[in-house]
Amino acid sequence: MKKNRIELSIEQREELEKFSTTGTHNVRLVNRAKTILLSDTSEGRKPAKQGEIALKLDISEQTVCKIKREFRETNSISDLLERKKRSTPPVAPKITGEVEARIIALACSEPPEGAAKWTLNLLADKSVELNIVDSISHMSVHRLLKNGT
């Protein structure tokens, strides 16, 4: 049981208390700080139970367990209070300015033979056929034509 205990130094405790009570911080990070503070056993403190912490902070018990485990692995306040860097870059949008311009130009052109006017489905299908985009839904075409994005 002792291996799972969290014992903070005076400096670590002060840093966590200051972080959780002052300034403007992300709620998720404040909850991380409070979780560790409530789990602290230094100076004879009795740690709160996982269920009590979860109820008090309005988070799940699994989240409490995960926060405590991550802190024990690193024992670093800075790692606890910083957002993790993304391991993968965000997905680039399919509809760029060039794609938007080409679809709008297509919508302004003559409809295909056998159609009285362009429909959203026809525009989406023709955009793929002309290799303007790899794939696109009729709803994306609708948003593009309606909002310009």
LOSE-758136 format. One record per atom (N, C-alpha, C, O): atom name; residue number from 1; x, y, z; residue in three letters. Coordinates in Angstrom, 1 decimal, padded with zeros to 4 digits. Layout:
! residues N
atom, n, X, Y, Z, res
CA, NUM, X, Y, Z, ALA
...
! end
This chain:
! residues 149
atom, n, X, Y, Z, res
N, 1, 000.8, -001.2, 000.0, MET
CA, 1, 000.0, 000.0, 000.0, MET
C, 1, 000.9, 001.3, 000.0, MET
O, 1, 000.5, 002.3, -000.6, MET
N, 2, 002.0, 001.2, 000.7, LYS
CA, 2, 002.9, 002.4, 000.7, LYS
C, 2, 003.4, 002.8, -000.6, LYS
O, 2, 003.6, 004.0, -000.8, LYS
N, 3, 003.5, 001.9, -001.6, LYS
CA, 3, 004.0, 002.3, -002.9, LYS
C, 3, 003.1, 003.2, -003.6, LYS
O, 3, 003.5, 003.9, -004.5, LYS
N, 4, 001.8, 003.1, -003.3, ASN
CA, 4, 000.8, 003.9, -004.0, ASN
C, 4, 000.5, 005.2, -003.3, ASN
O, 4, -000.3, 006.0, -003.7, ASN
N, 5, 001.2, 005.5, -002.2, ARG
CA, 5, 001.0, 006.8, -001.5, ARG
C, 5, 001.7, 007.9, -002.2, ARG
O, 5, 002.7, 007.8, -002.9, ARG
N, 6, 001.0, 009.1, -002.1, ILE
CA, 6, 001.6, 010.3, -002.6, ILE
C, 6, 002.0, 011.2, -001.5, ILE
O, 6, 001.2, 011.6, -000.7, ILE
N, 7, 003.3, 011.5, -001.5, GLU
CA, 7, 003.8, 012.4, -000.4, GLU
C, 7, 004.5, 013.6, -001.1, GLU
O, 7, 005.4, 013.5, -001.8, GLU
N, 8, 003.9, 014.7, -000.9, LEU
CA, 8, 004.4, 016.0, -001.5, LEU
C, 8, 005.3, 016.7, -000.6, LEU
O, 8, 005.2, 016.6, 000.6, LEU
N, 9, 006.3, 017.3, -001.2, SER
CA, 9, 007.2, 018.2, -000.4, SER
C, 9, 006.4, 019.5, -000.1, SER
O, 9, 005.4, 019.7, -000.7, SER
N, 10, 006.9, 020.3, 000.8, ILE
CA, 10, 006.3, 021.5, 001.1, ILE
C, 10, 006.2, 022.4, -000.1, ILE
O, 10, 005.2, 023.1, -000.4, ILE
N, 11, 007.2, 022.5, -000.9, GLU
CA, 11, 007.3, 023.3, -002.2, GLU
C, 11, 006.2, 022.8, -003.2, GLU
O, 11, 005.5, 023.6, -003.8, GLU
N, 12, 006.1, 021.5, -003.3, GLN
CA, 12, 005.2, 020.9, -004.3, GLN
C, 12, 003.7, 021.2, -003.8, GLN
O, 12, 002.9, 021.6, -004.6, GLN
N, 13, 003.5, 021.1, -002.5, ARG
CA, 13, 002.1, 021.4, -002.0, ARG
C, 13, 001.8, 022.8, -002.2, ARG
O, 13, 000.7, 023.2, -002.6, ARG
N, 14, 002.7, 023.7, -001.9, GLU
CA, 14, 002.5, 025.2, -002.1, GLU
C, 14, 002.2, 025.5, -003.5, GLU
O, 14, 001.3, 026.3, -003.9, GLU
N, 15, 003.0, 024.9, -004.4, GLU
CA, 15, 002.8, 025.1, -005.9, GLU
C, 15, 001.4, 024.7, -006.3, GLU
O, 15, 000.7, 025.4, -007.1, GLU
N, 16, 001.0, 023.5, -005.9, LEU
CA, 16, -000.3, 023.0, -006.3, LEU
C, 16, -001.5, 023.8, -005.7, LEU
O, 16, -002.5, 024.1, -006.3, LEU
N, 17, -001.3, 024.3, -004.4, GLU
CA, 17, -002.3, 025.1, -003.8, GLU
C, 17, -002.4, 026.4, -004.5, GLU
O, 17, -003.5, 026.9, -004.8, GLU
N, 18, -001.3, 027.0, -004.8, LYS
CA, 18, -001.3, 028.3, -005.6, LYS
C, 18, -002.0, 028.1, -006.9, LYS
O, 18, -002.8, 029.0, -007.3, LYS
N, 19, -001.6, 027.1, -007.6, PHE
CA, 19, -002.2, 026.8, -009.0, PHE
C, 19, -003.7, 026.7, -008.9, PHE
O, 19, -004.4, 027.2, -009.8, PHE
N, 20, -004.2, 025.9, -007.9, SER
CA, 20, -005.6, 025.6, -007.9, SER
C, 20, -006.4, 026.7, -007.3, SER
O, 20, -007.7, 026.7, -007.4, SER
N, 21, -005.8, 027.7, -006.7, THR
CA, 21, -006.6, 028.8, -006.1, THR
C, 21, -006.5, 030.2, -006.7, THR
O, 21, -007.3, 031.1, -006.5, THR
N, 22, -005.4, 030.4, -007.5, THR
CA, 22, -005.2, 031.7, -008.1, THR
C, 22, -005.0, 031.6, -009.6, THR
O, 22, -004.7, 030.5, -010.1, THR
N, 23, -005.3, 032.7, -010.3, GLY
CA, 23, -005.1, 032.8, -011.7, GLY
C, 23, -006.2, 032.1, -012.5, GLY
O, 23, -007.2, 031.6, -011.9, GLY
N, 24, -006.1, 032.1, -013.8, THR
CA, 24, -007.1, 031.6, -014.7, THR
C, 24, -006.4, 030.3, -015.3, THR
O, 24, -005.5, 030.5, -016.1, THR
N, 25, -007.0, 029.2, -015.0, HIS
CA, 25, -006.4, 027.9, -015.6, HIS
C, 25, -007.5, 027.1, -016.1, HIS
O, 25, -008.7, 027.2, -015.7, HIS
N, 26, -007.1, 026.1, -016.9, ASN
CA, 26, -008.0, 025.1, -017.5, ASN
C, 26, -008.6, 024.3, -016.3, ASN
O, 26, -007.8, 023.9, -015.5, ASN
N, 27, -009.9, 024.0, -016.3, VAL
CA, 27, -010.5, 023.3, -015.2, VAL
C, 27, -010.0, 021.9, -015.1, VAL
O, 27, -009.8, 021.4, -014.0, VAL
N, 28, -009.6, 021.3, -016.2, ARG
CA, 28, -009.1, 020.0, -016.2, ARG
C, 28, -007.7, 019.9, -015.4, ARG
O, 28, -007.5, 019.0, -014.6, ARG
N, 29, -006.9, 021.0, -015.6, LEU
CA, 29, -005.6, 021.0, -015.0, LEU
C, 29, -005.8, 021.4, -013.5, LEU
O, 29, -005.1, 020.9, -012.6, LEU
N, 30, -006.8, 022.2, -013.2, VAL
CA, 30, -007.1, 022.6, -011.7, VAL
C, 30, -007.5, 021.3, -011.0, VAL
O, 30, -007.1, 021.0, -009.9, VAL
N, 31, -008.4, 020.5, -011.7, ASN
CA, 31, -008.8, 019.3, -011.1, ASN
C, 31, -007.7, 018.3, -010.8, ASN
O, 31, -007.7, 017.5, -009.9, ASN
N, 32, -006.7, 018.3, -011.7, ARG
CA, 32, -005.5, 017.4, -011.6, ARG
C, 32, -004.8, 017.9, -010.3, ARG
O, 32, -004.4, 017.0, -009.5, ARG
N, 33, -004.6, 019.2, -010.2, ALA
CA, 33, -003.9, 019.7, -009.0, ALA
C, 33, -004.6, 019.3, -007.7, ALA
O, 33, -004.0, 018.9, -006.7, ALA
N, 34, -005.9, 019.5, -007.7, LYS
CA, 34, -006.7, 019.3, -006.5, LYS
C, 34, -006.8, 017.8, -006.2, LYS
O, 34, -006.8, 017.4, -005.0, LYS
N, 35, -006.8, 016.9, -007.2, THR
CA, 35, -006.7, 015.5, -007.0, THR
C, 35, -005.5, 015.1, -006.2, THR
O, 35, -005.5, 014.3, -005.3, THR
N, 36, -004.3, 015.6, -006.6, ILE
CA, 36, -003.1, 015.3, -006.0, ILE
C, 36, -003.1, 015.9, -004.5, ILE
O, 36, -002.6, 015.2, -003.6, ILE
N, 37, -003.6, 017.1, -004.4, LEU
CA, 37, -003.6, 017.7, -003.0, LEU
C, 37, -004.5, 016.8, -002.1, LEU
O, 37, -004.1, 016.6, -000.9, LEU
N, 38, -005.6, 016.4, -002.6, LEU
CA, 38, -006.5, 015.6, -001.7, LEU
C, 38, -005.9, 014.2, -001.5, LEU
O, 38, -006.4, 013.5, -000.5, LEU
N, 39, -005.0, 013.7, -002.3, SER
CA, 39, -004.4, 012.4, -002.1, SER
C, 39, -003.1, 012.5, -001.3, SER
O, 39, -002.5, 011.4, -001.0, SER
N, 40, -002.6, 013.6, -000.9, ASP
CA, 40, -001.4, 013.8, -000.2, ASP
C, 40, -001.4, 013.2, 001.2, ASP
O, 40, -002.3, 013.4, 001.9, ASP
N, 41, -000.3, 012.5, 001.5, THR
CA, 41, -000.2, 011.9, 002.8, THR
C, 41, 001.0, 012.5, 003.6, THR
O, 41, 001.3, 012.0, 004.7, THR
N, 42, 001.6, 013.5, 003.1, SER
CA, 42, 002.7, 014.1, 003.8, SER
C, 42, 002.3, 014.8, 005.1, SER
O, 42, 001.1, 015.2, 005.2, SER
N, 43, 003.2, 014.9, 006.1, GLU
CA, 43, 002.9, 015.6, 007.3, GLU
C, 43, 001.7, 015.0, 008.1, GLU
O, 43, 001.0, 015.7, 008.7, GLU
N, 44, 001.5, 013.7, 007.9, GLY
CA, 44, 000.5, 013.0, 008.7, GLY
C, 44, -000.9, 013.2, 008.1, GLY
O, 44, -001.9, 012.9, 008.8, GLY
N, 45, -001.1, 013.7, 007.0, ARG
CA, 45, -002.4, 014.0, 006.4, ARG
C, 45, -003.1, 012.6, 006.0, ARG
O, 45, -002.4, 011.7, 005.6, ARG
N, 46, -004.4, 012.6, 006.2, LYS
CA, 46, -005.1, 011.4, 005.8, LYS
C, 46, -005.7, 011.7, 004.4, LYS
O, 46, -006.4, 012.6, 004.2, LYS
N, 47, -005.3, 010.9, 003.4, PRO
CA, 47, -005.7, 011.1, 002.0, PRO
C, 47, -007.2, 010.8, 001.9, PRO
O, 47, -007.7, 009.9, 002.5, PRO
N, 48, -007.9, 011.5, 001.0, ALA
CA, 48, -009.3, 011.3, 000.7, ALA
C, 48, -009.4, 010.0, -000.1, ALA
O, 48, -008.4, 009.7, -000.9, ALA
N, 49, -010.5, 009.3, 000.0, LYS
CA, 49, -010.6, 008.1, -000.9, LYS
C, 49, -011.0, 008.5, -002.3, LYS
O, 49, -011.4, 009.6, -002.5, LYS
N, 50, -010.7, 007.6, -003.2, GLN
CA, 50, -010.9, 007.9, -004.6, GLN
C, 50, -012.4, 008.3, -004.9, GLN
O, 50, -012.6, 009.3, -005.6, GLN
N, 51, -013.3, 007.6, -004.3, GLY
CA, 51, -014.7, 008.0, -004.5, GLY
C, 51, -015.0, 009.4, -004.0, GLY
O, 51, -015.8, 010.1, -004.6, GLY
N, 52, -014.5, 009.7, -002.9, GLU
CA, 52, -014.7, 011.1, -002.3, GLU
C, 52, -014.1, 012.2, -003.2, GLU
O, 52, -014.7, 013.2, -003.4, GLU
N, 53, -012.9, 011.9, -003.7, ILE
CA, 53, -012.3, 012.9, -004.6, ILE
C, 53, -013.1, 013.1, -005.9, ILE
O, 53, -013.4, 014.2, -006.3, ILE
N, 54, -013.5, 011.9, -006.4, ALA
CA, 54, -014.3, 012.0, -007.6, ALA
C, 54, -015.6, 012.7, -007.4, ALA
O, 54, -016.0, 013.6, -008.3, ALA
N, 55, -016.3, 012.5, -006.3, LEU
CA, 55, -017.5, 013.2, -006.0, LEU
C, 55, -017.3, 014.7, -005.8, LEU
O, 55, -018.1, 015.5, -006.3, LEU
N, 56, -016.3, 015.0, -005.0, LYS
CA, 56, -016.0, 016.4, -004.7, LYS
C, 56, -015.6, 017.2, -006.0, LYS
O, 56, -016.0, 018.4, -006.1, LYS
N, 57, -014.9, 016.6, -006.9, LEU
CA, 57, -014.4, 017.3, -008.1, LEU
C, 57, -015.3, 017.1, -009.3, LEU
O, 57, -015.0, 017.7, -010.4, LEU
N, 58, -016.3, 016.3, -009.1, ASP
CA, 58, -017.2, 015.9, -010.2, ASP
C, 58, -016.5, 015.3, -011.4, ASP
O, 58, -016.7, 015.7, -012.6, ASP
N, 59, -015.6, 014.4, -011.1, ILE
CA, 59, -014.9, 013.6, -012.2, ILE
C, 59, -015.1, 012.1, -011.8, ILE
O, 59, -015.6, 011.8, -010.8, ILE
N, 60, -014.7, 011.3, -012.7, SER
CA, 60, -014.9, 009.8, -012.5, SER
C, 60, -013.8, 009.3, -011.6, SER
O, 60, -012.7, 009.8, -011.5, SER
N, 61, -014.1, 008.1, -011.0, GLU
CA, 61, -013.0, 007.5, -010.2, GLU
C, 61, -011.9, 007.0, -011.0, GLU
O, 61, -010.7, 007.0, -010.6, GLU
N, 62, -012.2, 006.6, -012.3, GLN
CA, 62, -011.1, 006.2, -013.2, GLN
C, 62, -010.2, 007.4, -013.5, GLN
O, 62, -009.0, 007.2, -013.6, GLN
N, 63, -010.7, 008.6, -013.6, THR
CA, 63, -009.9, 009.7, -013.9, THR
C, 63, -009.0, 010.0, -012.6, THR
O, 63, -007.8, 010.3, -012.8, THR
N, 64, -009.5, 009.9, -011.4, VAL
CA, 64, -008.8, 010.1, -010.2, VAL
C, 64, -007.6, 009.1, -010.2, VAL
O, 64, -006.4, 009.4, -009.9, VAL
N, 65, -007.9, 007.8, -010.5, CYS
CA, 65, -006.9, 006.8, -010.5, CYS
C, 65, -005.8, 007.1, -011.5, CYS
O, 65, -004.6, 006.9, -011.3, CYS
N, 66, -006.2, 007.5, -012.7, LYS
CA, 66, -005.3, 007.8, -013.8, LYS
C, 66, -004.4, 009.0, -013.4, LYS
O, 66, -003.1, 009.0, -013.6, LYS
N, 67, -004.9, 010.1, -012.8, ILE
CA, 67, -004.1, 011.2, -012.4, ILE
C, 67, -003.1, 010.8, -011.4, ILE
O, 67, -001.9, 011.2, -011.5, ILE
N, 68, -003.5, 010.1, -010.4, LYS
CA, 68, -002.6, 009.6, -009.3, LYS
C, 68, -001.5, 008.8, -009.9, LYS
O, 68, -000.3, 008.9, -009.5, LYS
N, 69, -001.9, 007.8, -010.8, ARG
CA, 69, -000.8, 007.0, -011.4, ARG
C, 69, 000.2, 007.8, -012.2, ARG
O, 69, 001.4, 007.5, -012.1, ARG
N, 70, -000.3, 008.7, -013.0, GLU
CA, 70, 000.6, 009.6, -013.8, GLU
C, 70, 001.5, 010.4, -012.9, GLU
O, 70, 002.7, 010.5, -013.3, GLU
N, 71, 001.0, 010.9, -011.8, PHE
CA, 71, 001.8, 011.7, -010.9, PHE
C, 71, 002.9, 010.8, -010.3, PHE
O, 71, 004.0, 011.2, -010.2, PHE
N, 72, 002.5, 009.6, -009.8, ARG
CA, 72, 003.5, 008.7, -009.2, ARG
C, 72, 004.6, 008.3, -010.2, ARG
O, 72, 005.7, 008.1, -009.8, ARG
N, 73, 004.2, 008.2, -011.5, GLU
CA, 73, 005.2, 007.8, -012.5, GLU
C, 73, 006.3, 008.9, -012.7, GLU
O, 73, 007.4, 008.6, -012.9, GLU
N, 74, 005.8, 010.1, -012.7, THR
CA, 74, 006.7, 011.2, -013.0, THR
C, 74, 007.2, 012.0, -011.8, THR
O, 74, 008.3, 012.5, -011.7, THR
N, 75, 006.3, 012.1, -010.8, ASN
CA, 75, 006.5, 012.8, -009.5, ASN
C, 75, 006.9, 014.3, -009.9, ASN
O, 75, 007.7, 014.9, -009.2, ASN
N, 76, 006.4, 014.8, -011.0, SER
CA, 76, 006.7, 016.1, -011.4, SER
C, 76, 005.4, 017.0, -011.5, SER
O, 76, 004.5, 016.7, -012.2, SER
N, 77, 005.5, 018.1, -010.8, ILE
CA, 77, 004.3, 019.0, -010.8, ILE
C, 77, 004.2, 019.7, -012.2, ILE
O, 77, 003.1, 019.9, -012.6, ILE
N, 78, 005.3, 020.0, -012.8, SER
CA, 78, 005.2, 020.7, -014.1, SER
C, 78, 004.6, 019.7, -015.2, SER
O, 78, 003.8, 020.2, -016.0, SER
N, 79, 004.9, 018.4, -015.1, ASP
CA, 79, 004.2, 017.5, -016.1, ASP
C, 79, 002.8, 017.4, -015.8, ASP
O, 79, 001.9, 017.2, -016.7, ASP
N, 80, 002.4, 017.4, -014.5, LEU
CA, 80, 001.0, 017.3, -014.1, LEU
C, 80, 000.2, 018.5, -014.6, LEU
O, 80, -001.0, 018.4, -014.9, LEU
N, 81, 000.8, 019.7, -014.5, LEU
CA, 81, 000.0, 020.9, -014.8, LEU
C, 81, 000.2, 021.5, -016.2, LEU
O, 81, -000.3, 022.6, -016.5, LEU
N, 82, 000.8, 020.7, -017.1, GLU
CA, 82, 000.9, 021.2, -018.5, GLU
C, 82, 000.1, 020.3, -019.4, GLU
O, 82, 000.0, 019.1, -019.1, GLU
N, 83, -000.5, 020.9, -020.4, ARG
CA, 83, -001.2, 020.1, -021.4, ARG
C, 83, -000.2, 019.2, -022.2, ARG
O, 83, 000.9, 019.7, -022.5, ARG
N, 84, -000.6, 018.1, -022.5, LYS
CA, 84, 000.2, 017.2, -023.3, LYS
C, 84, 000.3, 017.7, -024.7, LYS
O, 84, -000.7, 018.2, -025.3, LYS
N, 85, 001.4, 017.5, -025.3, LYS
CA, 85, 001.6, 017.8, -026.7, LYS
C, 85, 001.0, 016.7, -027.6, LYS
O, 85, 001.0, 015.6, -027.2, LYS
N, 86, 000.4, 017.1, -028.7, ARG
CA, 86, -000.2, 016.2, -029.6, ARG
C, 86, 000.9, 015.3, -030.2, ARG
O, 86, 002.0, 015.8, -030.6, ARG
N, 87, 000.6, 014.0, -030.3, SER
CA, 87, 001.6, 013.1, -030.9, SER
C, 87, 001.4, 013.1, -032.4, SER
O, 87, 002.3, 012.7, -033.2, SER
N, 88, 000.2, 013.4, -032.9, THR
CA, 88, -000.1, 013.5, -034.3, THR
C, 88, -000.6, 014.9, -034.7, THR
O, 88, -001.3, 015.5, -033.9, THR
N, 89, -000.2, 015.4, -035.8, PRO
CA, 89, -000.7, 016.7, -036.2, PRO
C, 89, -002.2, 016.6, -036.5, PRO
O, 89, -002.8, 015.6, -036.8, PRO
N, 90, -002.9, 017.8, -036.3, PRO
CA, 90, -004.4, 017.8, -036.6, PRO
C, 90, -004.6, 017.5, -038.1, PRO
O, 90, -003.7, 017.7, -039.0, PRO
N, 91, -005.7, 017.0, -038.4, VAL
CA, 91, -006.1, 016.6, -039.8, VAL
C, 91, -006.3, 018.0, -040.6, VAL
O, 91, -007.1, 018.8, -040.1, VAL
N, 92, -005.7, 018.1, -041.7, ALA
CA, 92, -005.9, 019.3, -042.5, ALA
C, 92, -007.3, 019.3, -043.1, ALA
O, 92, -007.8, 018.2, -043.5, ALA
N, 93, -007.9, 020.5, -043.3, PRO
CA, 93, -009.2, 020.5, -043.9, PRO
C, 93, -009.2, 020.1, -045.3, PRO
O, 93, -008.3, 020.4, -046.0, PRO
N, 94, -010.2, 019.4, -045.8, LYS
CA, 94, -010.3, 019.0, -047.2, LYS
C, 94, -010.6, 020.1, -048.1, LYS
O, 94, -010.1, 020.2, -049.2, LYS
N, 95, -011.5, 021.0, -047.6, ILE
CA, 95, -012.0, 022.2, -048.4, ILE
C, 95, -011.1, 023.4, -048.2, ILE
O, 95, -011.2, 024.1, -047.2, ILE
N, 96, -010.2, 023.6, -049.1, THR
CA, 96, -009.3, 024.8, -049.0, THR
C, 96, -009.9, 025.8, -049.9, THR
O, 96, -011.0, 025.6, -050.5, THR
N, 97, -009.3, 027.0, -050.0, GLY
CA, 97, -009.8, 028.1, -050.8, GLY
C, 97, -009.9, 027.7, -052.2, GLY
O, 97, -010.9, 028.1, -052.9, GLY
N, 98, -008.9, 027.0, -052.7, GLU
CA, 98, -008.9, 026.6, -054.1, GLU
C, 98, -010.0, 025.6, -054.4, GLU
O, 98, -010.7, 025.7, -055.4, GLU
N, 99, -010.2, 024.6, -053.5, VAL
CA, 99, -011.3, 023.6, -053.7, VAL
C, 99, -012.7, 024.4, -053.7, VAL
O, 99, -013.5, 024.1, -054.5, VAL
N, 100, -012.8, 025.3, -052.7, GLU
CA, 100, -014.1, 026.0, -052.6, GLU
C, 100, -014.3, 026.8, -053.9, GLU
O, 100, -015.5, 026.8, -054.4, GLU
N, 101, -013.3, 027.5, -054.4, ALA
CA, 101, -013.5, 028.3, -055.7, ALA
C, 101, -013.9, 027.4, -056.8, ALA
O, 101, -014.8, 027.8, -057.6, ALA
N, 102, -013.3, 026.2, -056.9, ARG
CA, 102, -013.6, 025.3, -058.1, ARG
C, 102, -015.0, 024.7, -058.0, ARG
O, 102, -015.7, 024.6, -059.0, ARG
N, 103, -015.5, 024.4, -056.7, ILE
CA, 103, -016.8, 023.9, -056.6, ILE
C, 103, -017.9, 025.0, -056.9, ILE
O, 103, -018.9, 024.8, -057.5, ILE
N, 104, -017.6, 026.2, -056.4, ILE
CA, 104, -018.5, 027.3, -056.7, ILE
C, 104, -018.5, 027.6, -058.2, ILE
O, 104, -019.6, 027.8, -058.7, ILE
N, 105, -017.4, 027.6, -058.8, ALA
CA, 105, -017.4, 027.7, -060.3, ALA
C, 105, -018.2, 026.6, -061.0, ALA
O, 105, -018.9, 026.9, -062.0, ALA
N, 106, -018.0, 025.4, -060.5, LEU
CA, 106, -018.8, 024.3, -061.0, LEU
C, 106, -020.3, 024.5, -060.8, LEU
O, 106, -021.1, 024.2, -061.8, LEU
N, 107, -020.7, 025.0, -059.7, ALA
CA, 107, -022.1, 025.3, -059.4, ALA
C, 107, -022.7, 026.4, -060.3, ALA
O, 107, -023.9, 026.4, -060.6, ALA
N, 108, -021.8, 027.3, -060.7, CYS
CA, 108, -022.3, 028.4, -061.6, CYS
C, 108, -022.3, 028.0, -063.1, CYS
O, 108, -022.8, 028.7, -063.9, CYS
N, 109, -021.7, 026.8, -063.4, SER
CA, 109, -021.6, 026.4, -064.8, SER
C, 109, -023.0, 025.7, -065.2, SER
O, 109, -023.9, 025.6, -064.4, SER
N, 110, -023.0, 025.3, -066.4, GLU
CA, 110, -024.2, 024.6, -067.0, GLU
C, 110, -024.3, 023.3, -066.3, GLU
O, 110, -023.3, 022.6, -066.1, GLU
N, 111, -025.6, 022.9, -065.9, PRO
CA, 111, -025.7, 021.6, -065.3, PRO
C, 111, -025.4, 020.5, -066.3, PRO
O, 111, -025.5, 020.7, -067.5, PRO
N, 112, -025.2, 019.3, -065.8, PRO
CA, 112, -024.9, 018.2, -066.7, PRO
C, 112, -026.1, 017.8, -067.6, PRO
O, 112, -027.2, 018.1, -067.2, PRO
N, 113, -025.9, 017.2, -068.7, GLU
CA, 113, -026.9, 016.8, -069.6, GLU
C, 113, -027.9, 015.9, -068.9, GLU
O, 113, -027.5, 014.9, -068.2, GLU
N, 114, -029.2, 016.2, -069.0, GLY
CA, 114, -030.2, 015.4, -068.4, GLY
C, 114, -030.7, 016.0, -067.1, GLY
O, 114, -031.7, 015.5, -066.5, GLY
N, 115, -030.0, 017.1, -066.6, ALA
CA, 115, -030.4, 017.7, -065.3, ALA
C, 115, -030.8, 019.1, -065.6, ALA
O, 115, -030.1, 019.8, -066.4, ALA
N, 116, -031.9, 019.6, -065.0, ALA
CA, 116, -032.3, 021.0, -065.2, ALA
C, 116, -031.5, 021.9, -064.4, ALA
O, 116, -031.3, 023.1, -064.8, ALA
N, 117, -030.9, 021.5, -063.3, LYS
CA, 117, -030.1, 022.4, -062.4, LYS
C, 117, -029.1, 021.5, -061.6, LYS
O, 117, -029.3, 020.3, -061.6, LYS
N, 118, -028.1, 022.1, -061.0, TRP
CA, 118, -027.2, 021.4, -060.2, TRP
C, 118, -027.9, 021.1, -058.9, TRP
O, 118, -028.5, 021.9, -058.2, TRP
N, 119, -027.8, 019.8, -058.4, THR
CA, 119, -028.2, 019.5, -057.1, THR
C, 119, -026.9, 019.3, -056.2, THR
O, 119, -025.8, 019.2, -056.8, THR
N, 120, -027.1, 019.2, -054.9, LEU
CA, 120, -026.0, 019.1, -054.0, LEU
C, 120, -025.3, 017.7, -054.3, LEU
O, 120, -024.0, 017.7, -054.3, LEU
N, 121, -026.1, 016.7, -054.5, ASN
CA, 121, -025.5, 015.4, -054.8, ASN
C, 121, -024.7, 015.4, -056.1, ASN
O, 121, -023.6, 014.8, -056.2, ASN
N, 122, -025.3, 016.1, -057.2, LEU
CA, 122, -024.6, 016.2, -058.5, LEU
C, 122, -023.3, 016.9, -058.3, LEU
O, 122, -022.2, 016.5, -058.9, LEU
N, 123, -023.3, 018.0, -057.5, LEU
CA, 123, -022.0, 018.8, -057.3, LEU
C, 123, -021.0, 017.9, -056.6, LEU
O, 123, -019.8, 018.0, -056.9, LEU
N, 124, -021.4, 017.2, -055.6, ALA
CA, 124, -020.5, 016.4, -054.8, ALA
C, 124, -019.9, 015.3, -055.7, ALA
O, 124, -018.7, 015.1, -055.7, ALA
N, 125, -020.7, 014.6, -056.5, ASP
CA, 125, -020.3, 013.6, -057.4, ASP
C, 125, -019.3, 014.1, -058.4, ASP
O, 125, -018.3, 013.5, -058.7, ASP
N, 126, -019.7, 015.2, -059.1, LYS
CA, 126, -018.9, 015.8, -060.1, LYS
C, 126, -017.5, 016.3, -059.6, LYS
O, 126, -016.5, 016.2, -060.3, LYS
N, 127, -017.5, 016.8, -058.3, SER
CA, 127, -016.3, 017.3, -057.7, SER
C, 127, -015.3, 016.1, -057.5, SER
O, 127, -014.1, 016.3, -057.7, SER
N, 128, -015.8, 015.0, -057.2, VAL
CA, 128, -015.0, 013.8, -057.1, VAL
C, 128, -014.5, 013.3, -058.4, VAL
O, 128, -013.4, 012.9, -058.6, VAL
N, 129, -015.4, 013.3, -059.4, GLU
CA, 129, -015.2, 012.8, -060.7, GLU
C, 129, -014.1, 013.7, -061.4, GLU
O, 129, -013.2, 013.2, -062.1, GLU
N, 130, -014.1, 015.0, -061.1, LEU
CA, 130, -013.1, 015.9, -061.7, LEU
C, 130, -011.8, 016.0, -060.9, LEU
O, 130, -010.9, 016.8, -061.2, LEU
N, 131, -011.7, 015.2, -059.8, ASN
CA, 131, -010.6, 015.2, -058.9, ASN
C, 131, -010.3, 016.5, -058.3, ASN
O, 131, -009.2, 016.9, -058.0, ASN
N, 132, -011.4, 017.2, -058.0, ILE
CA, 132, -011.2, 018.4, -057.2, ILE
C, 132, -010.9, 018.1, -055.7, ILE
O, 132, -010.1, 018.7, -055.1, ILE
N, 133, -011.6, 017.0, -055.2, VAL
CA, 133, -011.4, 016.4, -053.9, VAL
C, 133, -011.5, 014.9, -054.0, VAL
O, 133, -012.0, 014.4, -055.0, VAL
N, 134, -010.9, 014.2, -053.0, ASP
CA, 134, -010.9, 012.8, -053.0, ASP
C, 134, -012.4, 012.3, -052.7, ASP
O, 134, -012.9, 011.3, -053.3, ASP
N, 135, -013.0, 012.9, -051.8, SER
CA, 135, -014.4, 012.6, -051.4, SER
C, 135, -015.0, 013.8, -050.7, SER
O, 135, -014.3, 014.6, -050.1, SER
N, 136, -016.3, 014.0, -050.9, ILE
CA, 136, -017.0, 015.1, -050.3, ILE
C, 136, -018.5, 014.7, -050.2, ILE
O, 136, -019.0, 014.1, -051.1, ILE
N, 137, -019.2, 015.1, -049.1, SER
CA, 137, -020.6, 014.8, -049.0, SER
C, 137, -021.4, 015.9, -049.5, SER
O, 137, -020.9, 017.0, -049.7, SER
N, 138, -022.7, 015.6, -049.8, HIS
CA, 138, -023.6, 016.7, -050.3, HIS
C, 138, -023.8, 017.7, -049.2, HIS
O, 138, -024.0, 018.9, -049.5, HIS
N, 139, -023.7, 017.3, -047.9, MET
CA, 139, -023.8, 018.3, -046.8, MET
C, 139, -022.6, 019.3, -046.8, MET
O, 139, -022.8, 020.4, -046.4, MET
N, 140, -021.4, 018.8, -047.1, SER
CA, 140, -020.3, 019.7, -047.1, SER
C, 140, -020.4, 020.7, -048.2, SER
O, 140, -020.0, 021.8, -048.1, SER
N, 141, -020.9, 020.2, -049.4, VAL
CA, 141, -021.2, 021.1, -050.5, VAL
C, 141, -022.2, 022.2, -050.1, VAL
O, 141, -022.1, 023.4, -050.4, VAL
N, 142, -023.3, 021.7, -049.4, HIS
CA, 142, -024.3, 022.6, -048.9, HIS
C, 142, -023.7, 023.7, -048.0, HIS
O, 142, -024.0, 024.9, -048.2, HIS
N, 143, -022.9, 023.3, -047.0, ARG
CA, 143, -022.3, 024.3, -046.1, ARG
C, 143, -021.4, 025.2, -046.8, ARG
O, 143, -021.3, 026.4, -046.6, ARG
N, 144, -020.6, 024.7, -047.8, LEU
CA, 144, -019.7, 025.5, -048.6, LEU
C, 144, -020.5, 026.6, -049.4, LEU
O, 144, -020.1, 027.8, -049.4, LEU
N, 145, -021.6, 026.2, -050.0, LEU
CA, 145, -022.3, 027.2, -050.8, LEU
C, 145, -023.1, 028.1, -049.9, LEU
O, 145, -023.4, 029.3, -050.3, LEU
N, 146, -023.6, 027.7, -048.8, LYS
CA, 146, -024.4, 028.5, -047.9, LYS
C, 146, -023.5, 029.5, -047.1, LYS
O, 146, -023.9, 030.7, -047.1, LYS
N, 147, -022.4, 029.0, -046.6, ASN
CA, 147, -021.6, 029.9, -045.7, ASN
C, 147, -020.3, 030.4, -046.4, ASN
O, 147, -019.7, 031.4, -045.9, ASN
N, 148, -019.9, 029.8, -047.4, GLY
CA, 148, -018.7, 030.2, -048.1, GLY
C, 148, -017.5, 029.5, -047.4, GLY
O, 148, -016.3, 029.9, -047.7, GLY
N, 149, -017.7, 028.5, -046.5, THR
CA, 149, -016.6, 027.8, -045.9, THR
C, 149, -016.9, 026.3, -045.8, THR
O, 149, -016.1, 025.5, -045.3, THR
! end
